[in-house]
Amino acid sequence: MDSGVASAWVVLGVALVLANLPFVNERLLAVLPWRTAFKPLALRLAELLLCYLVAGGVGRLFEARQGMVAAQGWEFYAVTGAFFVVLAFPGFVWRYLLKRKKGTDS
């Protein structure tokens, strides 16, 4: 497997993990404890945006290591943002749509 393909898979894996991170824990940025029992949805969405920027930075780092970084227009960010939201769907479903027994919500 050439390094370009491997780096693409790494970026996709990082994006998948980061997209679901805000929904699978109650800590701020997965590190700092949150002051109430549950984080509000608005905070989770803000974390999702920050995770999108981090995943994009990882992708840009890999692109810069392989050569010249291509200029991107608004279309690129619209498509990658929508793709990131799709990657976050499993975590959103787990957090908000699955019925769980009382006392088991983490």
Summary of the structure (lengths in Angstrom):
residues: 106
radius of gyration: 16.0
end to end distance: 39.1
largest distance: 52.5
contacts: 241
relative contact order: 0.17
helix: 66%
strand: 4%
